[in-house]
Amino acid sequence: DSVKWDGTKQTFGEVGLLPLWVADMDFQAPACVREAVASWAAQGAYGYYKIPDRYYKAFQRWEQLQHGYTVERDWIRFSPGIVSAIYWLVQMLTKPGDAVTTLTPVYYPFLNAIKDNGRELTPCQLVNEGGKYTMDFDRLDKHFADTQSKLLIFSSTHNPVGRVWLREELEQLCAVCEKHGVTILSDEIHQDLVIGDHPHIPTATIYKGRIVTLCSASKSFNLAGLKNSFVVIPDEQLREQYDKFVGTIRCG
């Protein structure tokens, strides 16, 4: 019942293909994760669950130690997945017909979240310079002015072009977004999968405007099937808006 391996024929109409279409790892989660899941399952009672403080503290500690991002406890919200959060936030922050921007080529659910919600997809192309993709900030400045887009769905590190954005690139991006009053949804689910000399820099450590950071342990530790993602919202008004919106779709 693996989407990656067992869904290939249904998706592509062929068997025997190498399933390189899903970011799902083919090795086991760490032993400590498997032991924790087994221990929880063994206790045998699966009733309503109260989230312990250690859940939040573990995430806060990870972000601080690994990425230098100090996350306040009150900023942390939940979603069952990054894509779900993007769909929710597009609905929450925009109206049907509004322009929403993303930097292409990009992970296709970004595009779907815009179109499926009846918003106008206004992509801004990255520049391919001999196989290295960069952002054209003059183009993006004009793009925001022309489209009046007030929402950017941003991928950092970028999927699929593999860029770890440099500090100066993020600073220029944030300056353009702040100039046009653009809210940034920064998908940082691949933040831990970085090699080379350039560290991942959380966008929220630079941007002074309205920003929501989306991250999860699913890519780092092969936990996608556990359906748990973090939504980090430093802005109090945005948090209240998120809580109110999620309250309208809550079930159980």
Disulfide bonds with the S-S distance in Angstrom:
none
